[in-house]
Structures are given as structure tokens and as C-alpha cells.
Amino acid sequence: IYTAVLNANRKYVLARSVSCIYSLVSIIFISLFSKKMGVMALVLAFPISYFIQLLFVQYGTRQYVKIHFTLNCFEHETKDLLIKLGPVLIGSATIQINQFIDRMLASMLEPGAVSALSYSAVFNDFVSVVFVSSIITVLFTELSETAAKSDNIRLTKFLRNGIININIILIPVSIITFMNSTSIVTIIYGRGAFSSDAIHLTAQALQFYSIGFLFEGIRELIAKTFYAFGNTKTPTYYGVLSVVLNIILSIVLSRFMGIGGITLATSMSALISSFLLLRSLKSILPEVKFSLLFSSLGKVVIAGTIEIILIFFLSKISFFDSQLLKFIVTVSIACLVYLLSLKFLKCYEIIQLTEKIKNIIRRK
């Protein structure tokens, strides 16, 4: 709740940086107490880190929020919140059920499939938190404020820019992950008891997860747009439909593709649900015209195609013995060429970003 207050007041740095406290507290507790307490050191670190985070965000919101106690708990705003919260809770519950079923299906496959699914899901969550959540946290504040003012023209502009920016960021991330899944898994996990079979399984799961990065981002953005209008039922309806579809596809595809079928089902359900949400967006935002996106999206696709070709040729060259160095150089060159391609194609968003960076440098 306090984090939401910080985001609403555009204090994004504090709201996001407090999550580092969990890592710091966990490292300290593991270093100091793991020999005596074992895994309980990490268990204790969990609530303590959240309590410390609470103190930080509470201090950061002191100028915006003052807590007072009242006997009248169910005021009009509280009732309205609980009514809107119901569909969101149902949607969250179905997502958890879906994850249980995915793990259950993975347990019926080859040994190590459940662990591989969990390890690859960490990468999927990493992309979601670092790239998707960061963009949408900022956009949601603007969308909510603009929706409250009933300024649909400005809101449509924010939405358009959001979709294009998500495409610009997540398309290269998806390409890099898909084409370098084995390298990524090897660099992060390839040591100790993590065998070559475990690397192969995890890389396969990650590869098909990466196909859905973009669609998960778009789905989250459109869902947040509905939330900005106070509509929680539509995203929940399509969310439940997506989960049902995911379960059916996971059962079918896992028989033919193994663990890759389970993660491909997740990506396919994200694609379908994002498409359905985009279609239903007209009901609350008639001004939106997706045809205006085609020009910028076409340039992103062209730049992405150039990136694919470049990564393919770079993967054939052995310019480093270290897999980590080779991966860093390959990704750096590919991203640079991708951005230069967008600049050459005169992508408006990249030109705008370049101008902002130049203005910052000039001011400094």
C-alpha cells in the first residue's frame, strides 16, 4: 500500500529500491547464521527484511499519508475497494492454480523437469519484474491520473507510447533469450551438481518462455488500463480464460514437446489473452486506433530481424574462450546494432529518447 502511494506521487526510485533490502538481509543472515541454523536463517530473514522495507516506505510516505484509527471500518471507499478487489483476487488465484498444474504436469515428464521449470521461471520472473513492471508502474500512474480527468485523447497517446516502448524493449530481450538460452543457463547455473541434462532441460523451457515476454508485457499494460477506469472484471474474465486455455494447451503440448510444451502453452495463452484484451479495449476507449501503431512496430520488427541475423553470425565466431565474455560481447553488439537500426529507420520513440539524453547532458 505504501509503495502504491509512492508510485502515485512519482517517487519510483524509493518504491523500487527497497526490494534490495531483502537481498541484503538474506545475504547477511545466510553468512552469519546458516552454519548454526541451516535453512531457518533464510526463513527468519524473510519477515525481518519485509519489516525493514515497511519502515523505509512508511518514512518515505510521511508527507502524503497519515494513519488514523476509526471504528467505522466500512466506509463508502472501503466497500467500493472490496467490490473491485473481488475479481482481482479470483484472477490471482487462477494464476496460482495454473502454476500448480504446470508443476504437476512437469512431474510426469523426465526426471528433473520440475526443477528445470522452476529455474526457467526465475528468468521469466526476472524479465517481468525488471522490464515489464518498471515500465507499467510508471505508465499506470499516468493512465490512472489521465483516466480520472476523462482526458481520453491524452490517455490514448500514453497507451500507444507504452505499447511501442514495450515492443522496443522486449523484442530484443526475447530474441537474445531465445537464441542464447543455453548460454544464459550455463552462465548462471552451470556448476556444481547442475548437470548438462539439467542445462538442456532448463534452456528448453526458457526458450519457449521467451516467446511470450512481449505478450505478457502487453497483457499487463492493457489490464492496467482497464484498472485505471475502475474496471477489474474484464481483465479477470480474460485472465481466467487464459488460465483455462493454458492448462488445456499444457496437457496437449507436453505430450509432444515435453517441458517445452508447458512453457510454450504459457506463451500462447499470453498471446491470445493480450489479443482479446486489445479487442475489448474499444469498449472503454473508443478513441484508440491500433493502425497508428503499425509504422513504429514495423520498424521495430525490421530492427529485430537484423538483430537475429547478427546474433546468428556472431554465435558462429569463436572470439573468446570464456562463454560469459562471448555472451556479453554478442549481446552488446546486437543491442547497439538494434538501436542504430531503429535510429536509421527514424523510429520516433528512439529519436525522442536520444534528444532527452542530449538535453540532460547539456544541462549537466
ROSEZA-53755 format. One record per residue (C-alpha): chain; x, y, z; residue in three letters. Coordinates in nm, 3 decimals. Example, Ala and Ser with C-alpha at 12.3 -4.5 7.8 and 13.67 -1.06 7.14 Angstrom:
ROSEZA-53755
A|1.230|-0.450|0.780|Ala $
A|1.367|-0.106|0.714|Ser $
END
This chain:
ROSEZA-53755
A|0.000|0.000|0.000|Ile $
A|0.280|0.241|0.090|Tyr $
A|0.461|0.152|-0.234|Thr $
A|0.144|0.232|-0.429|Ala $
A|0.133|0.573|-0.257|Val $
A|0.496|0.639|-0.357|Leu $
A|0.425|0.537|-0.718|Asn $
A|0.115|0.759|-0.727|Ala $
A|0.335|1.052|-0.622|Asn $
A|0.605|0.956|-0.878|Arg $
A|0.862|0.854|-0.616|Lys $
A|0.960|0.549|-0.819|Tyr $
A|1.323|0.517|-0.710|Val $
A|1.245|0.466|-0.340|Leu $
A|0.949|0.238|-0.418|Ala $
A|1.165|0.005|-0.630|Arg $
A|1.495|0.027|-0.441|Ser $
A|1.357|-0.105|-0.108|Val $
A|1.338|-0.452|-0.267|Ser $
A|1.720|-0.460|-0.242|Cys $
A|1.677|-0.479|0.136|Ile $
A|1.551|-0.838|0.104|Tyr $
A|1.869|-0.942|-0.077|Ser $
A|2.096|-0.764|0.173|Leu $
A|1.921|-0.908|0.479|Val $
A|1.918|-1.258|0.324|Ser $
A|2.291|-1.244|0.247|Ile $
A|2.372|-1.122|0.600|Ile $
A|2.159|-1.390|0.770|Phe $
A|2.296|-1.670|0.548|Ile $
A|2.656|-1.556|0.609|Ser $
A|2.620|-1.522|0.986|Leu $
A|2.371|-1.790|1.090|Phe $
A|2.349|-2.059|0.820|Ser $
A|2.608|-2.288|0.988|Lys $
A|2.413|-2.298|1.315|Lys $
A|2.056|-2.256|1.190|Met $
A|2.063|-2.405|0.839|Gly $
A|1.773|-2.307|0.616|Val $
A|1.597|-2.137|0.911|Met $
A|1.841|-1.847|0.866|Ala $
A|1.672|-1.769|0.533|Leu $
A|1.325|-1.829|0.679|Val $
A|1.392|-1.569|0.950|Leu $
A|1.542|-1.323|0.700|Ala $
A|1.215|-1.316|0.508|Phe $
A|0.983|-1.143|0.765|Pro $
A|1.264|-0.927|0.905|Ile $
A|1.350|-0.789|0.561|Ser $
A|0.983|-0.706|0.493|Tyr $
A|0.956|-0.528|0.827|Phe $
A|1.264|-0.316|0.743|Ile $
A|1.119|-0.241|0.398|Gln $
A|0.796|-0.132|0.565|Leu $
A|0.985|0.116|0.785|Leu $
A|1.160|0.265|0.481|Phe $
A|0.846|0.311|0.267|Val $
A|0.647|0.436|0.566|Gln $
A|0.913|0.701|0.626|Tyr $
A|0.907|0.790|0.254|Gly $
A|0.528|0.845|0.256|Thr $
A|0.515|1.051|0.577|Arg $
A|0.428|1.370|0.383|Gln $
A|0.147|1.200|0.190|Tyr $
A|-0.016|0.962|0.439|Val $
A|-0.128|0.997|0.799|Lys $
A|-0.277|0.689|0.963|Ile $
A|-0.571|0.731|1.199|His $
A|-0.785|0.462|1.358|Phe $
A|-1.163|0.454|1.332|Thr $
A|-1.443|0.226|1.444|Leu $
A|-1.624|0.279|1.114|Asn $
A|-1.414|0.041|0.903|Cys $
A|-1.661|0.001|0.617|Phe $
A|-1.683|0.350|0.472|Glu $
A|-1.803|0.402|0.115|His $
A|-1.449|0.395|-0.030|Glu $
A|-1.366|0.072|0.155|Thr $
A|-1.679|-0.103|0.027|Lys $
A|-1.605|0.014|-0.327|Asp $
A|-1.247|-0.115|-0.297|Leu $
A|-1.360|-0.458|-0.173|Leu $
A|-1.611|-0.491|-0.459|Ile $
A|-1.344|-0.412|-0.718|Lys $
A|-1.091|-0.631|-0.539|Leu $
A|-1.303|-0.946|-0.573|Gly $
A|-1.234|-1.013|-0.944|Pro $
A|-0.862|-0.939|-0.896|Val $
A|-0.840|-1.198|-0.616|Leu $
A|-1.012|-1.456|-0.837|Ile $
A|-0.766|-1.379|-1.119|Gly $
A|-0.467|-1.413|-0.886|Ser $
A|-0.600|-1.743|-0.751|Ala $
A|-0.638|-1.890|-1.101|Thr $
A|-0.276|-1.794|-1.183|Ile $
A|-0.154|-1.984|-0.875|Gln $
A|-0.369|-2.284|-0.971|Ile $
A|-0.218|-2.272|-1.318|Asn $
A|0.135|-2.282|-1.174|Gln $
A|0.044|-2.584|-0.959|Phe $
A|-0.092|-2.767|-1.263|Ile $
A|0.219|-2.680|-1.469|Asp $
A|0.440|-2.833|-1.198|Arg $
A|0.211|-3.134|-1.171|Met $
A|0.240|-3.194|-1.546|Leu $
A|0.618|-3.144|-1.531|Ala $
A|0.639|-3.410|-1.257|Ser $
A|0.500|-3.662|-1.508|Met $
A|0.783|-3.592|-1.754|Leu $
A|1.152|-3.688|-1.741|Glu $
A|1.347|-3.658|-1.412|Pro $
A|1.449|-3.302|-1.333|Gly $
A|1.163|-3.142|-1.531|Ala $
A|1.004|-2.980|-1.222|Val $
A|1.336|-2.823|-1.120|Ser $
A|1.403|-2.708|-1.478|Ala $
A|1.057|-2.546|-1.490|Leu $
A|1.126|-2.365|-1.162|Ser $
A|1.473|-2.247|-1.271|Tyr $
A|1.345|-2.119|-1.607|Ser $
A|1.052|-1.947|-1.431|Ala $
A|1.310|-1.743|-1.236|Val $
A|1.433|-1.593|-1.565|Phe $
A|1.075|-1.533|-1.675|Asn $
A|1.002|-1.351|-1.348|Asp $
A|1.328|-1.155|-1.384|Phe $
A|1.216|-1.016|-1.722|Val $
A|0.869|-0.946|-1.584|Ser $
A|0.997|-0.756|-1.279|Val $
A|1.291|-0.570|-1.434|Val $
A|1.142|-0.470|-1.769|Phe $
A|0.762|-0.510|-1.766|Val $
A|0.684|-0.395|-1.411|Ser $
A|0.922|-0.098|-1.431|Ser $
A|0.754|0.038|-1.745|Ile $
A|0.398|-0.036|-1.634|Ile $
A|0.447|0.109|-1.283|Thr $
A|0.526|0.448|-1.438|Val $
A|0.256|0.422|-1.706|Leu $
A|-0.013|0.312|-1.460|Phe $
A|0.031|0.632|-1.260|Thr $
A|-0.012|0.842|-1.574|Glu $
A|-0.301|0.628|-1.703|Leu $
A|-0.492|0.647|-1.372|Ser $
A|-0.446|1.022|-1.339|Glu $
A|-0.548|1.086|-1.701|Thr $
A|-0.848|0.850|-1.678|Ala $
A|-0.965|1.034|-1.364|Ala $
A|-0.962|1.358|-1.567|Lys $
A|-1.154|1.185|-1.853|Ser $
A|-0.883|1.300|-2.095|Asp $
A|-0.915|1.006|-2.336|Asn $
A|-0.705|1.167|-2.610|Ile $
A|-0.403|1.201|-2.380|Arg $
A|-0.465|0.857|-2.234|Leu $
A|-0.467|0.705|-2.584|Thr $
A|-0.131|0.871|-2.651|Lys $
A|0.015|0.725|-2.328|Phe $
A|-0.119|0.383|-2.419|Leu $
A|0.022|0.398|-2.771|Arg $
A|0.366|0.504|-2.644|Asn $
A|0.351|0.232|-2.380|Gly $
A|0.281|-0.045|-2.632|Ile $
A|0.558|0.074|-2.864|Ile $
A|0.812|0.110|-2.579|Asn $
A|0.728|-0.240|-2.454|Ile $
A|0.788|-0.370|-2.807|Asn $
A|1.116|-0.180|-2.840|Ile $
A|1.246|-0.323|-2.510|Ile $
A|1.103|-0.676|-2.505|Leu $
A|1.156|-0.781|-2.869|Ile $
A|1.540|-0.774|-2.838|Pro $
A|1.517|-0.934|-2.491|Val $
A|1.307|-1.218|-2.637|Ser $
A|1.544|-1.264|-2.932|Ile $
A|1.856|-1.269|-2.712|Ile $
A|1.695|-1.513|-2.467|Thr $
A|1.560|-1.745|-2.738|Phe $
A|1.887|-1.762|-2.932|Met $
A|2.117|-1.778|-2.626|Asn $
A|1.907|-1.979|-2.379|Ser $
A|2.174|-2.247|-2.334|Thr $
A|2.448|-1.987|-2.276|Ser $
A|2.234|-1.798|-2.022|Ile $
A|2.150|-2.111|-1.823|Val $
A|2.512|-2.234|-1.837|Thr $
A|2.649|-1.898|-1.715|Ile $
A|2.402|-1.873|-1.425|Ile $
A|2.359|-2.235|-1.315|Tyr $
A|2.622|-2.445|-1.494|Gly $
A|2.834|-2.551|-1.197|Arg $
A|2.835|-2.799|-0.909|Gly $
A|2.564|-3.065|-0.935|Ala $
A|2.385|-2.882|-1.220|Phe $
A|2.448|-3.135|-1.498|Ser $
A|2.442|-3.096|-1.877|Ser $
A|2.098|-3.265|-1.883|Asp $
A|1.967|-3.005|-1.634|Ala $
A|2.112|-2.726|-1.851|Ile $
A|1.943|-2.871|-2.161|His $
A|1.602|-2.903|-1.991|Leu $
A|1.614|-2.556|-1.832|Thr $
A|1.730|-2.395|-2.159|Ala $
A|1.447|-2.564|-2.349|Gln $
A|1.188|-2.435|-2.101|Ala $
A|1.341|-2.085|-2.106|Leu $
A|1.348|-2.075|-2.485|Gln $
A|0.971|-2.118|-2.511|Phe $
A|0.907|-1.885|-2.218|Tyr $
A|1.091|-1.611|-2.411|Ser $
A|0.835|-1.622|-2.694|Ile $
A|0.574|-1.484|-2.454|Gly $
A|0.775|-1.198|-2.297|Phe $
A|0.625|-0.940|-2.531|Leu $
A|0.266|-1.064|-2.498|Phe $
A|0.286|-1.077|-2.119|Glu $
A|0.400|-0.714|-2.122|Gly $
A|0.115|-0.602|-2.350|Ile $
A|-0.137|-0.802|-2.146|Arg $
A|-0.024|-0.633|-1.824|Glu $
A|-0.041|-0.287|-1.980|Leu $
A|-0.393|-0.336|-2.119|Ile $
A|-0.511|-0.488|-1.790|Ala $
A|-0.376|-0.183|-1.604|Lys $
A|-0.563|0.041|-1.850|Thr $
A|-0.889|-0.130|-1.752|Phe $
A|-0.794|-0.088|-1.384|Tyr $
A|-0.737|0.284|-1.446|Ala $
A|-1.104|0.306|-1.548|Phe $
A|-1.210|0.108|-1.239|Gly $
A|-1.292|-0.198|-1.448|Asn $
A|-1.147|-0.509|-1.280|Thr $
A|-1.399|-0.759|-1.421|Lys $
A|-1.284|-0.762|-1.785|Thr $
A|-0.913|-0.839|-1.716|Pro $
A|-1.019|-1.107|-1.466|Thr $
A|-1.257|-1.269|-1.715|Tyr $
A|-0.988|-1.292|-1.982|Tyr $
A|-0.732|-1.391|-1.719|Gly $
A|-0.942|-1.691|-1.614|Val $
A|-0.999|-1.777|-1.981|Leu $
A|-0.623|-1.756|-2.039|Ser $
A|-0.553|-1.992|-1.748|Val $
A|-0.808|-2.249|-1.872|Val $
A|-0.656|-2.229|-2.220|Leu $
A|-0.305|-2.259|-2.073|Asn $
A|-0.400|-2.575|-1.883|Ile $
A|-0.551|-2.738|-2.194|Ile $
A|-0.252|-2.644|-2.413|Leu $
A|-0.004|-2.759|-2.145|Ser $
A|-0.168|-3.103|-2.127|Ile $
A|-0.169|-3.140|-2.507|Val $
A|0.173|-2.990|-2.592|Leu $
A|0.362|-3.155|-2.304|Ser $
A|0.285|-3.495|-2.461|Arg $
A|0.464|-3.398|-2.782|Phe $
A|0.725|-3.142|-2.668|Met $
A|0.791|-3.230|-2.305|Gly $
A|0.877|-2.939|-2.077|Ile $
A|0.898|-2.704|-2.377|Gly $
A|0.528|-2.769|-2.442|Gly $
A|0.436|-2.646|-2.093|Ile $
A|0.622|-2.315|-2.132|Thr $
A|0.506|-2.275|-2.493|Leu $
A|0.147|-2.311|-2.367|Ala $
A|0.213|-2.023|-2.124|Thr $
A|0.338|-1.804|-2.410|Ser $
A|0.048|-1.897|-2.640|Met $
A|-0.212|-1.821|-2.372|Ser $
A|-0.042|-1.483|-2.310|Ala $
A|-0.065|-1.410|-2.685|Leu $
A|-0.436|-1.498|-2.704|Ile $
A|-0.535|-1.313|-2.385|Ser $
A|-0.344|-0.997|-2.488|Ser $
A|-0.519|-1.004|-2.828|Phe $
A|-0.863|-1.043|-2.663|Leu $
A|-0.791|-0.760|-2.418|Leu $
A|-0.681|-0.533|-2.704|Leu $
A|-1.004|-0.610|-2.887|Arg $
A|-1.220|-0.531|-2.583|Ser $
A|-1.031|-0.204|-2.518|Leu $
A|-1.262|-0.026|-2.762|Lys $
A|-1.546|-0.065|-2.510|Ser $
A|-1.383|0.180|-2.265|Ile $
A|-1.159|0.375|-2.505|Leu $
A|-1.327|0.424|-2.845|Pro $
A|-1.056|0.675|-2.945|Glu $
A|-0.784|0.412|-2.965|Val $
A|-0.667|0.327|-3.319|Lys $
A|-0.419|0.044|-3.347|Phe $
A|-0.349|0.126|-3.711|Ser $
A|-0.137|0.418|-3.586|Leu $
A|0.099|0.166|-3.425|Leu $
A|0.185|-0.019|-3.746|Phe $
A|0.451|0.226|-3.869|Ser $
A|0.659|0.217|-3.548|Ser $
A|0.603|-0.155|-3.489|Leu $
A|0.713|-0.231|-3.845|Gly $
A|1.044|-0.053|-3.780|Lys $
A|1.091|-0.249|-3.456|Val $
A|1.032|-0.578|-3.642|Val $
A|1.288|-0.484|-3.911|Ile $
A|1.546|-0.390|-3.645|Ala $
A|1.470|-0.715|-3.461|Gly $
A|1.524|-0.917|-3.779|Thr $
A|1.865|-0.753|-3.826|Ile $
A|1.946|-0.842|-3.465|Glu $
A|1.852|-1.210|-3.524|Ile $
A|2.081|-1.233|-3.828|Ile $
A|2.367|-1.064|-3.641|Leu $
A|2.338|-1.291|-3.333|Ile $
A|2.329|-1.597|-3.562|Phe $
A|2.659|-1.500|-3.730|Phe $
A|2.824|-1.391|-3.403|Leu $
A|2.738|-1.729|-3.247|Ser $
A|2.945|-1.899|-3.520|Lys $
A|3.258|-1.697|-3.436|Ile $
A|3.481|-1.819|-3.151|Ser $
A|3.641|-1.489|-3.048|Phe $
A|3.653|-1.575|-2.672|Phe $
A|3.718|-1.894|-2.478|Asp $
A|3.501|-1.768|-2.193|Ser $
A|3.129|-1.823|-2.256|Gln $
A|3.045|-1.528|-2.031|Leu $
A|3.267|-1.285|-2.226|Leu $
A|3.134|-1.415|-2.557|Lys $
A|2.776|-1.368|-2.438|Phe $
A|2.842|-1.013|-2.311|Ile $
A|3.013|-0.908|-2.636|Val $
A|2.744|-1.071|-2.853|Thr $
A|2.459|-0.907|-2.660|Val $
A|2.633|-0.567|-2.652|Ser $
A|2.697|-0.565|-3.028|Ile $
A|2.346|-0.694|-3.105|Ala $
A|2.178|-0.430|-2.885|Cys $
A|2.392|-0.150|-3.030|Leu $
A|2.311|-0.252|-3.388|Val $
A|1.942|-0.286|-3.293|Tyr $
A|1.930|0.070|-3.155|Leu $
A|2.127|0.210|-3.451|Leu $
A|1.887|0.034|-3.689|Ser $
A|1.590|0.199|-3.515|Leu $
A|1.770|0.534|-3.533|Lys $
A|1.842|0.483|-3.906|Phe $
A|1.477|0.385|-3.965|Leu $
A|1.376|0.709|-3.788|Lys $
A|1.178|0.544|-3.510|Cys $
A|1.010|0.837|-3.331|Tyr $
A|1.049|0.691|-2.979|Glu $
A|1.425|0.635|-3.018|Ile $
A|1.474|0.986|-3.162|Ile $
A|1.275|1.127|-2.869|Gln $
A|1.486|0.929|-2.618|Leu $
A|1.810|1.045|-2.785|Thr $
A|1.700|1.409|-2.760|Glu $
A|1.614|1.369|-2.390|Lys $
A|1.958|1.221|-2.317|Ile $
A|2.126|1.505|-2.510|Lys $
A|1.929|1.765|-2.314|Asn $
A|2.027|1.602|-1.982|Ile $
A|2.396|1.603|-2.085|Ile $
A|2.375|1.968|-2.198|Arg $
A|2.216|2.075|-1.868|Arg $
A|2.486|1.896|-1.669|Lys $
END
